[in-house]
Amino acid sequence: MSDTCCPSRLDRQENIDMHHVRFLWAAIIMITSLIIGVAGGILAWMGGASAPNAVLVGAGGFGATVALLLAIAYFLEGARP
């Protein structure tokens, strides 16, 4: 039987390692985005925005940061599907 039809143990280990690396980067992206979103919301509130508007500013900062960092990570990955 040919070895090309079935993934080897090394390939599976490489996929497991890559999964852990992606999980780590996803966690870093989420924590960074959370910090930026909270900072943006606090600054908006301190600047005179109402509490609901400050929450919207923080949510916008969080979402924009996630989108930007995921786009950067996708670009650095080499844009492979």
Phi and psi restraints in degrees (value plus and minus 20) as a CYANA .aco file:
   2 SER   PHI     -98.7   -58.7
   2 SER   PSI     124.6   164.6
   3 ASP   PHI     -97.1   -57.1
   3 ASP   PSI     -34.6     5.4
   4 THR   PHI     -95.8   -55.8
   4 THR   PSI     -37.8     2.2
   5 CYS   PHI    -100.3   -60.3
   5 CYS   PSI     -45.2    -5.2
   6 CYS   PHI    -141.6  -101.6
   6 CYS   PSI     116.7   156.7
   7 PRO   PHI     -87.7   -47.7
   7 PRO   PSI     122.0   162.0
   8 SER   PHI     -99.7   -59.7
   8 SER   PSI     149.8   189.8
   9 ARG   PHI     -83.2   -43.2
   9 ARG   PSI     -55.2   -15.2
  10 LEU   PHI     -84.0   -44.0
  10 LEU   PSI     -61.1   -21.1
  11 ASP   PHI     -83.0   -43.0
  11 ASP   PSI     -61.8   -21.8
  12 ARG   PHI     -84.9   -44.9
  12 ARG   PSI     -60.3   -20.3
  13 GLN   PHI     -84.8   -44.8
  13 GLN   PSI     -59.3   -19.3
  14 GLU   PHI     -83.8   -43.8
  14 GLU   PSI     -59.6   -19.6
  15 ASN   PHI     -86.2   -46.2
  15 ASN   PSI     -58.9   -18.9
  16 ILE   PHI     -85.5   -45.5
  16 ILE   PSI     -63.6   -23.6
  17 ASP   PHI     -83.0   -43.0
  17 ASP   PSI     -61.0   -21.0
  18 MET   PHI     -85.5   -45.5
  18 MET   PSI     -55.2   -15.2
  19 HIS   PHI     -83.1   -43.1
  19 HIS   PSI     -61.6   -21.6
  20 HIS   PHI     -86.2   -46.2
  20 HIS   PSI     -57.8   -17.8
  21 VAL   PHI     -87.0   -47.0
  21 VAL   PSI     -63.1   -23.1
  22 ARG   PHI     -84.6   -44.6
  22 ARG   PSI     -58.9   -18.9
  23 PHE   PHI     -83.0   -43.0
  23 PHE   PSI     -61.1   -21.1
  24 LEU   PHI     -83.0   -43.0
  24 LEU   PSI     -66.0   -26.0
  25 TRP   PHI     -84.5   -44.5
  25 TRP   PSI     -58.4   -18.4
  26 ALA   PHI     -83.0   -43.0
  26 ALA   PSI     -60.0   -20.0
  27 ALA   PHI     -85.6   -45.6
  27 ALA   PSI     -61.6   -21.6
  28 ILE   PHI     -83.3   -43.3
  28 ILE   PSI     -62.4   -22.4
  29 ILE   PHI     -82.5   -42.5
  29 ILE   PSI     -64.6   -24.6
  30 MET   PHI     -86.2   -46.2
  30 MET   PSI     -62.2   -22.2
  31 ILE   PHI     -86.3   -46.3
  31 ILE   PSI     -63.2   -23.2
  32 THR   PHI     -81.7   -41.7
  32 THR   PSI     -63.6   -23.6
  33 SER   PHI     -85.5   -45.5
  33 SER   PSI     -58.1   -18.1
  34 LEU   PHI     -83.0   -43.0
  34 LEU   PSI     -64.2   -24.2
  35 ILE   PHI     -81.9   -41.9
  35 ILE   PSI     -64.9   -24.9
  36 ILE   PHI     -86.9   -46.9
  36 ILE   PSI     -60.3   -20.3
  37 GLY   PHI     -83.9   -43.9
  37 GLY   PSI     -64.0   -24.0
  38 VAL   PHI     -84.9   -44.9
  38 VAL   PSI     -63.7   -23.7
  39 ALA   PHI     -82.0   -42.0
  39 ALA   PSI     -62.6   -22.6
  40 GLY   PHI     -83.9   -43.9
  40 GLY   PSI     -61.5   -21.5
  41 GLY   PHI     -84.8   -44.8
  41 GLY   PSI     -62.3   -22.3
  42 ILE   PHI     -85.8   -45.8
  42 ILE   PSI     -63.1   -23.1
  43 LEU   PHI     -84.2   -44.2
  43 LEU   PSI     -58.6   -18.6
  44 ALA   PHI     -85.3   -45.3
  44 ALA   PSI     -62.2   -22.2
  45 TRP   PHI     -85.8   -45.8
  45 TRP   PSI     -61.8   -21.8
  46 MET   PHI     -88.1   -48.1
  46 MET   PSI     -44.6    -4.6
  47 GLY   PHI    -102.0   -62.0
  47 GLY   PSI     -21.6    18.4
  48 GLY   PHI      90.7   130.7
  48 GLY   PSI     -19.7    20.3
  49 ALA   PHI     -92.9   -52.9
  49 ALA   PSI     130.7   170.7
  50 SER   PHI     -89.3   -49.3
  50 SER   PSI     143.9   183.9
  51 ALA   PHI     -79.0   -39.0
  51 ALA   PSI     -65.9   -25.9
  52 PRO   PHI     -82.2   -42.2
  52 PRO   PSI     -58.0   -18.0
  53 ASN   PHI     -88.9   -48.9
  53 ASN   PSI     -56.0   -16.0
  54 ALA   PHI     -85.5   -45.5
  54 ALA   PSI     -57.2   -17.2
  55 VAL   PHI     -85.1   -45.1
  55 VAL   PSI     -60.8   -20.8
  56 LEU   PHI     -85.0   -45.0
  56 LEU   PSI     -58.6   -18.6
  57 VAL   PHI     -83.4   -43.4
  57 VAL   PSI     -64.8   -24.8
  58 GLY   PHI     -82.8   -42.8
  58 GLY   PSI     -61.0   -21.0
  59 ALA   PHI     -85.9   -45.9
  59 ALA   PSI     -58.1   -18.1
  60 GLY   PHI     -84.9   -44.9
  60 GLY   PSI     -60.8   -20.8
  61 GLY   PHI     -84.6   -44.6
  61 GLY   PSI     -60.3   -20.3
  62 PHE   PHI     -82.7   -42.7
  62 PHE   PSI     -69.6   -29.6
  63 GLY   PHI     -83.7   -43.7
  63 GLY   PSI     -62.0   -22.0
  64 ALA   PHI     -85.7   -45.7
  64 ALA   PSI     -58.6   -18.6
  65 THR   PHI     -87.5   -47.5
  65 THR   PSI     -61.8   -21.8
  66 VAL   PHI     -80.5   -40.5
  66 VAL   PSI     -66.8   -26.8
  67 ALA   PHI     -81.5   -41.5
  67 ALA   PSI     -65.0   -25.0
  68 LEU   PHI     -84.7   -44.7
  68 LEU   PSI     -67.1   -27.1
  69 LEU   PHI     -88.0   -48.0
  69 LEU   PSI     -55.9   -15.9
  70 LEU   PHI     -87.2   -47.2
  70 LEU   PSI     -57.1   -17.1
  71 ALA   PHI     -84.8   -44.8
  71 ALA   PSI     -61.0   -21.0
  72 ILE   PHI     -84.7   -44.7
  72 ILE   PSI     -63.7   -23.7
  73 ALA   PHI     -82.9   -42.9
  73 ALA   PSI     -60.1   -20.1
  74 TYR   PHI     -83.7   -43.7
  74 TYR   PSI     -61.1   -21.1
  75 PHE   PHI     -85.0   -45.0
  75 PHE   PSI     -64.0   -24.0
  76 LEU   PHI     -90.8   -50.8
  76 LEU   PSI     -45.4    -5.4
  77 GLU   PHI     -89.0   -49.0
  77 GLU   PSI     -39.8     0.2
  78 GLY   PHI      83.4   123.4
  78 GLY   PSI      -9.2    30.8
  79 ALA   PHI      33.7    73.7
  79 ALA   PSI      25.3    65.3
  80 ARG   PHI    -115.1   -75.1
  80 ARG   PSI     120.2   160.2
